[in-house]
């Protein structure tokens, strides 16, 4: 599932994000969502989040829960 809808993303969720510096390469960073930084219900490039380790990026993929 992609992270373009704000309703799908919430604190505590494991996600893969694209950091600003990795936008060209498309390198993904995995982490746990701490805060949602995008206030709109939808964003075409992904909802911007802050991970628990402080990194900020846009959600590229929501990691499937078992």
N, C-alpha and C positions, 0 to 999 in steps of 0.2 A: 504494500500500500504506500502511495506517495504521501508527502506531508503538505499538501496544498490547501487542505481544509482545516481551519483552526479547531473545529469540533473533534477531529481525530487525534489531536496532539494535546497532551496534558503532562503536568509534572510527574516524574517517576517513570515515564515511558522510555524504553530503550530505542534510540534512533541512530541513523547514520546522517550526518550533516556535511555540507560543503562549506568550509571556511572561506572567507573572502580571498585569502592568499592562494587558495586551491581552486578557484573558479575556472581558470584556464585548463588545468590538468584534469579536473573532475575527481580528484582524490577525496575519498570519504573518510570521515572521522566518526567513530562510534562512541556514544556516551548516553548518559541518563539526563533527561530534561529537568532543569531546575526552574526556569521561568520561560514564559512565552513573551516575546517582544513585539510580535505583530498583533495589532489590535483588530484588523479587519478579519472577516469571516473566511476569506479566500485570498490566496496570493499565488500568482502564476508561477513564480520561481521557488515557492516553498515558504512555509511559516518560519520566521526568524525566531530562534530560541537561544537561551544561555544554558549550557550544560553544567552539571554539578561541579566540574573542574574549572569553570569560568570561561571556557571557550564559547564564542558566539558564531553562529552560522545558520544557514537555511536548511530545513529538513529535506533531505533527498529521498529517504526511505524510512519507513517505520519497520523496525525489526519484529518479525512475527513472534508472538508469544506461544509457548507450547501448550 
